[in-house]
Amino acid sequence: MESKGDVSILYSHLIFITDTLNAKKVKNISRFFTLYWIVYFPTCIAYNDLPGFSSVDEAMTIVLLLYTFMMYGSKYINKKPWKEFMVCLGLIAFYVVYSLLFGANVKDAVWLDLMQEIRPYSIIFCTWILNPQFTRKQKKWMLITMIVTLFSWIMYHPQALDSQVEAEFPVLGQLAICTGMSYYLFTKDTKMNRLIALGLVLTGMLAPKFKFMGEVVCFIAFVFFLKHRLNFKSPKTMIYCAVVVTIILMVTWTRFDAYYVSGLDNEYLARPMTYKTSLKILWDYLPFGSGMGSFACNGAWKYYSPLYYKYDLNGIWGLDEGGGFICDAYYPTLAQFGIIGVFFFCWFWKRRLAAIDIIADMRYYRIAMITFCCIAIEQTADSSWISGKGMGYCMLIALCLNANRNQMMDMKRQQILKRKKELLLEEKRKQMERMSND
């Protein structure tokens, strides 16, 4: 008859075998995501404007969605976000049907906008669900790819180094901030690594957009000065946030004032008029908005929306039929989803911030907060949230959302290994006792 010790040892071996099989499944996901990451940064951010690369981001979104649904039956993914993901897809499906039946623009505009609007939520939820856990080697290859991509872009665009050329390169800023955040996240939290990460971020200052300067301020504030998680009930936190916001406004004030303060009275500036008109659309199309593809988005530009005639925007430079400023900021786009859509957008981010607020590892907390700030700042004057360029932010924030879960899993694995070691030592001790008795 087997003793309790023998049963415990057998059980320990079974746990070890199961854990080994689980590790193999997890490795498959991490291998997939490593390749996905390596392909993404050169093709979807740096060189997306080259011939043949313009649709890569759409293809990669579809690939990630399909892979996630294929892995649904797996025991090795994080299924906690799955229910919310289904609710999110359900809401998007509702707006597609609503837009096709009652929308202000043509069906082709709706389908084009669907592909863009579904992207950020799909990338966040799919990455969150798959929960890739990278090895040191995988992190190394991902960082090498990003750094090579960053500096190859600078070499490919020498005008970025010419001080006589007064130009802004938003791609450079997005590459730089994503590379810097990834370097900080994937390496040990040392002073040297922080400085290297900052150096990578500062390459975006070679030809910065004004909003990028605000992102740099956020990076420095969170990585170098934030020691604990923000507690918004604390006066110190409120003062800290007020100082950071003040510095951001100081470094971006020239452009901020031109568009959002004194520029609001100018009826011939594209961006201020887009913001002002979005409020009118919210009121005129209660409660579900004017429909997808109808305002301030790529669909409204490629299939020129009738709303631009209705609200006399077609005569403003940049908002006419050939205008390049129609999809120049994301927040006005929310008007096409109405008050209900604005509510769900705020609800989505409220839930994300609540999840970020309980992240224990400060490295992941800092990167999650910086990423949120970058998204919030950029969308005032960009639509990268729904473009391929924003996918990097989405993947980073999703990796951070899994930090607590992975920390708990690591602790459990350590406990199992410790217990296995103790049982093996016990078995060896018993064998030695049997041998001595014999």
C-alpha positions in Angstrom: 0.0 0.0 0.0 1.3 3.4 -1.0 2.2 5.9 1.7 1.0 9.5 1.8 4.5 10.6 0.9 4.5 8.5 -2.3 1.0 9.8 -3.3 2.3 13.4 -2.7 5.4 12.7 -4.8 3.2 11.2 -7.6 0.9 14.2 -7.4 3.9 16.5 -7.6 5.2 14.8 -10.7 1.7 15.1 -12.4 1.7 18.8 -11.6 5.2 19.2 -13.0 4.2 17.4 -16.3 1.0 19.5 -16.6 3.0 22.7 -15.9 5.5 21.7 -18.6 2.7 21.2 -21.1 1.2 24.5 -20.2 4.5 26.2 -20.7 4.7 24.8 -24.2 1.3 26.3 -25.1 2.3 29.6 -23.6 5.5 29.5 -25.7 3.5 29.1 -28.8 1.5 32.2 -28.1 4.7 34.2 -27.2 6.4 33.0 -30.4 3.4 34.1 -32.5 3.3 37.5 -30.7 7.1 38.0 -31.1 6.8 37.6 -34.8 3.7 39.8 -34.8 5.6 42.5 -33.0 8.6 42.3 -35.2 6.5 42.6 -38.4 4.3 45.4 -37.0 6.8 48.2 -36.2 8.5 48.4 -39.6 5.4 47.9 -41.7 2.6 49.6 -39.8 4.4 52.6 -38.3 7.8 53.4 -40.0 7.2 52.4 -43.7 3.4 52.2 -43.9 3.4 54.9 -46.6 5.5 52.8 -49.0 3.9 51.0 -51.9 2.3 47.7 -50.8 2.4 48.4 -47.1 -0.8 50.6 -46.8 -3.1 47.7 -46.0 -0.7 45.7 -43.7 -2.3 47.1 -40.5 -5.8 45.9 -41.6 -4.3 42.4 -42.5 -2.5 42.2 -39.1 -5.7 43.2 -37.2 -7.6 40.3 -39.0 -4.8 37.9 -38.3 -4.8 38.7 -34.6 -8.6 38.4 -34.3 -8.6 35.0 -36.1 -5.7 33.7 -33.9 -7.5 34.8 -30.7 -10.7 33.1 -31.7 -8.7 30.0 -32.6 -7.3 30.0 -29.1 -10.6 30.5 -27.4 -10.8 26.8 -26.2 -7.3 27.0 -24.8 -6.8 26.8 -21.0 -3.7 29.0 -21.3 -5.2 32.4 -22.2 -6.7 35.0 -20.0 -10.4 34.7 -20.5 -11.4 37.4 -18.0 -11.6 40.2 -20.6 -13.5 37.9 -23.1 -17.0 38.9 -21.9 -16.3 42.6 -22.2 -14.7 42.0 -25.6 -18.0 40.4 -26.8 -20.0 43.4 -25.5 -17.6 45.7 -27.3 -18.0 43.8 -30.6 -21.8 43.8 -30.0 -21.9 47.5 -29.7 -19.8 48.0 -32.8 -22.1 45.6 -34.7 -25.1 47.7 -33.5 -23.6 50.9 -34.8 -22.8 49.2 -38.2 -26.5 48.2 -38.6 -27.7 51.6 -37.4 -25.3 53.4 -39.8 -26.3 51.3 -42.8 -30.0 51.9 -42.1 -30.0 55.5 -40.8 -26.5 56.9 -41.3 -25.7 60.1 -43.1 -23.1 58.7 -45.5 -22.9 55.9 -48.1 -22.4 52.2 -47.2 -18.8 52.1 -48.4 -17.9 54.8 -45.9 -19.5 52.7 -43.1 -17.5 49.6 -44.0 -14.2 51.6 -44.2 -14.9 53.2 -40.9 -15.7 49.8 -39.4 -12.3 48.4 -40.2 -10.7 51.4 -38.5 -12.9 51.7 -35.4 -12.7 48.0 -34.6 -8.9 48.0 -34.7 -7.9 49.5 -31.3 -10.4 47.6 -29.3 -9.5 44.3 -31.0 -5.7 44.8 -30.5 -6.2 45.7 -26.8 -8.6 42.8 -26.0 -6.8 40.2 -28.1 -3.4 41.0 -26.6 -4.9 41.1 -23.2 -6.6 37.7 -23.7 -3.7 36.0 -25.4 -1.4 37.3 -22.6 2.0 36.7 -24.4 4.8 36.0 -21.8 8.0 36.8 -23.6 11.4 35.2 -22.9 14.6 37.3 -22.5 15.6 36.2 -26.0 12.3 37.2 -27.5 12.4 40.6 -25.8 15.9 41.1 -27.1 14.8 40.5 -30.7 11.8 42.7 -30.4 13.9 45.6 -29.0 16.5 45.1 -31.7 13.8 45.3 -34.4 12.4 48.5 -32.9 15.7 50.2 -32.5 16.9 49.3 -36.0 13.5 50.5 -37.4 13.8 53.8 -35.5 17.3 54.6 -36.7 16.7 53.3 -40.3 13.7 55.6 -40.5 15.9 58.6 -39.5 18.6 57.6 -42.1 15.9 57.1 -44.7 14.5 60.7 -44.0 17.7 62.8 -43.7 15.6 66.0 -43.9 14.6 65.2 -40.3 18.2 66.1 -39.3 18.3 69.3 -41.3 17.8 72.3 -39.0 16.8 74.5 -42.0 13.8 72.3 -42.8 10.9 73.3 -40.6 8.9 70.1 -40.8 7.1 67.8 -38.4 7.3 64.1 -38.6 4.6 62.4 -36.5 5.8 58.9 -37.4 9.2 59.7 -35.8 7.6 60.7 -32.5 5.4 57.6 -32.4 8.4 55.3 -33.2 10.5 57.0 -30.6 8.0 56.9 -27.7 7.0 53.3 -28.4 10.7 52.2 -28.6 11.6 54.0 -25.4 8.6 52.6 -23.5 9.3 49.1 -24.7 13.0 49.3 -23.8 12.1 50.4 -20.3 9.4 47.7 -20.0 11.5 44.8 -21.3 14.7 45.6 -19.4 15.6 45.8 -15.7 14.6 48.9 -13.9 18.0 50.5 -13.5 19.2 54.1 -13.8 21.2 53.2 -16.9 18.2 51.6 -18.6 16.0 54.5 -17.8 18.5 56.9 -19.4 18.8 54.7 -22.5 15.0 54.6 -22.7 14.9 58.4 -22.4 17.6 58.7 -25.1 15.5 56.6 -27.5 12.4 58.7 -26.7 14.4 62.0 -27.3 15.2 60.9 -30.9 11.7 62.1 -31.7 12.8 65.6 -30.8 14.8 65.8 -34.1 11.6 66.9 -35.8 8.8 66.9 -33.2 5.2 67.7 -33.4 4.0 69.9 -30.5 2.0 67.1 -28.9 5.0 64.9 -28.9 6.7 67.3 -26.5 3.8 66.8 -24.1 4.4 63.0 -24.4 8.1 63.5 -23.5 7.1 65.4 -20.4 4.8 62.5 -19.4 7.6 60.0 -19.9 10.0 61.9 -17.8 7.4 62.6 -15.1 6.4 59.0 -14.7 9.7 57.2 -15.2 12.0 59.5 -13.3 9.8 61.2 -10.7 6.9 58.9 -9.9 7.8 56.6 -7.0 4.3 55.3 -6.1 1.0 54.8 -7.8 -1.1 58.0 -8.1 -3.7 58.5 -5.3 -6.1 61.1 -6.5 -7.4 61.6 -2.9 -4.0 62.8 -1.9 -3.2 66.6 -2.1 0.4 65.7 -3.2 -0.9 63.7 -6.2 -3.2 66.6 -7.2 -0.3 69.1 -7.0 2.0 66.7 -8.9 -0.6 66.3 -11.7 -1.2 70.0 -11.8 2.5 70.6 -12.3 2.8 68.0 -15.0 -0.3 69.4 -16.9 1.1 73.0 -16.5 4.5 71.9 -18.0 2.7 70.1 -20.9 0.7 73.3 -21.7 3.8 75.4 -21.5 5.7 73.4 -24.0 2.7 73.0 -26.4 1.0 76.4 -25.8 1.7 78.0 -29.2 -0.2 75.3 -31.1 -2.7 74.6 -28.3 -3.7 78.3 -28.2 -3.9 78.5 -32.0 -6.3 75.7 -32.3 -8.2 75.5 -29.0 -8.2 78.9 -27.4 -7.9 81.9 -29.7 -8.5 79.7 -32.8 -12.0 78.8 -31.7 -13.2 82.2 -32.9 -11.7 81.6 -36.4 -14.4 80.1 -38.7 -11.8 79.3 -41.4 -9.5 77.0 -39.4 -10.2 73.4 -40.1 -9.5 71.8 -36.7 -11.4 74.3 -34.5 -14.4 74.2 -36.8 -14.3 70.3 -36.7 -14.5 70.4 -32.9 -17.3 73.0 -32.9 -19.3 71.2 -35.5 -19.0 67.9 -33.6 -21.0 69.4 -30.7 -23.7 70.5 -33.1 -23.9 66.9 -34.6 -24.2 65.4 -31.1 -27.2 67.6 -30.5 -28.8 67.3 -33.9 -28.5 63.5 -34.1 -29.6 62.4 -30.6 -28.9 59.8 -29.2 -26.9 57.5 -31.6 -25.2 60.1 -33.8 -24.9 60.6 -37.6 -23.6 57.1 -38.2 -20.2 55.6 -38.9 -18.2 57.0 -41.8 -20.0 60.3 -41.7 -17.8 62.8 -39.8 -14.1 63.5 -39.1 -12.9 60.0 -40.2 -11.3 58.4 -43.2 -14.7 57.2 -44.5 -16.0 60.8 -44.5 -12.9 61.9 -46.5 -12.8 59.2 -49.1 -16.6 59.2 -49.6 -17.1 62.9 -48.9 -19.8 63.1 -46.3 -23.0 65.2 -46.9 -22.6 66.6 -43.4 -19.8 68.9 -44.7 -22.3 70.6 -47.0 -25.0 70.6 -44.3 -22.8 72.4 -41.8 -21.1 74.7 -44.4 -17.7 73.1 -43.9 -17.0 72.4 -47.5 -15.7 75.9 -48.1 -13.1 75.7 -45.4 -9.5 74.9 -46.6 -8.7 71.3 -45.5 -12.3 70.3 -45.1 -13.3 70.5 -48.8 -13.6 67.3 -50.9 -9.8 67.1 -51.4 -9.1 68.2 -47.8 -6.3 66.6 -45.8 -7.7 67.7 -42.4 -11.0 65.9 -42.4 -9.6 63.0 -40.2 -7.1 65.1 -38.4 -8.3 64.5 -34.8 -10.1 61.6 -33.2 -12.3 63.3 -30.5 -14.6 65.0 -33.1 -15.2 61.5 -34.6 -17.1 60.5 -31.5 -20.0 62.8 -32.8 -21.0 60.1 -35.3 -21.7 57.7 -32.4 -23.9 60.2 -30.5 -24.2 60.8 -26.8 -24.6 57.0 -26.3 -21.3 56.4 -28.1 -19.5 59.0 -26.1 -20.8 57.4 -22.9 -19.5 53.9 -23.9 -16.1 55.4 -25.0 -15.7 57.0 -21.5 -16.9 53.8 -19.8 -14.3 51.8 -21.7 -11.5 54.1 -20.5 -12.9 54.3 -17.0 -12.6 50.5 -16.7 -9.1 50.5 -18.2 -7.9 53.2 -15.7 -9.5 51.2 -12.8 -7.5 48.2 -14.0 -4.3 50.2 -14.4 -4.7 51.6 -10.9 -4.3 48.2 -9.2 -1.1 47.2 -11.1 1.4 46.3 -8.4 4.6 46.4 -10.5 5.7 50.0 -10.9 7.4 49.4 -14.3 4.1 48.2 -15.8 2.1 50.9 -14.0 4.3 53.7 -15.3 4.2 52.4 -18.9 0.4 51.9 -18.7 -0.1 55.5 -17.5 2.4 56.9 -20.1 0.6 55.0 -22.8 -2.8 56.3 -21.7 -1.4 59.9 -21.6 0.1 59.5 -25.1 -3.2 58.3 -26.5 -5.1 61.1 -24.8 -2.7 63.8 -26.0 -2.3 62.5 -29.6 -6.0 62.3 -30.3 -6.5 66.0 -29.8 -4.7 66.5 -33.2 -4.4 63.1 -34.7 -6.4 59.9 -35.4 -3.6 57.4 -34.7 -5.9 55.7 -32.2 -7.8 54.1 -35.1 -4.9 53.8 -37.5 -2.1 51.3 -37.7 0.2 53.7 -35.9 -1.8 53.4 -32.7 -1.6 49.6 -32.5 1.7 49.8 -30.7 0.1 51.8 -27.9 -2.7 49.2 -27.7 -0.3 46.3 -27.4 1.7 48.0 -24.7 -1.3 48.9 -22.6 -2.6 45.3 -22.9 0.7 43.8 -21.8 0.5 46.0 -18.7 -3.0 45.0 -17.9 -1.8 41.4 -17.5 1.0 42.3 -15.0 -0.8 41.3 -11.8 -2.1 38.0 -13.3 1.4 37.0 -14.5 2.9 38.0 -11.1 0.4 35.7 -9.3 1.1 32.9 -11.8 4.8 33.2 -11.3 4.3 33.0 -7.5 2.2 29.8 -7.9 4.9 28.3 -10.2 7.6 29.1 -7.7 5.5 27.5 -4.9 5.0 24.3 -7.0 8.7 24.1 -7.8 9.5 24.6 -4.1 7.0 21.9 -3.1 8.4 19.5 -5.7 11.9 20.1 -4.4 10.8 19.5 -0.8 9.1 16.3 -1.8 12.1 15.1 -3.8 14.3 15.8 -0.8 11.9 13.9 1.4 11.9 10.9 -1.0 15.7 10.9 -1.1 15.8 11.0 2.7 13.4 8.1 3.0 15.5 6.1 0.5 18.6 6.8 2.5 16.7 5.6 5.7 15.7 2.3 3.9 19.2 1.7 2.7 20.6 2.3 6.3 17.9 -0.1 7.7 18.8 -2.8 5.2 
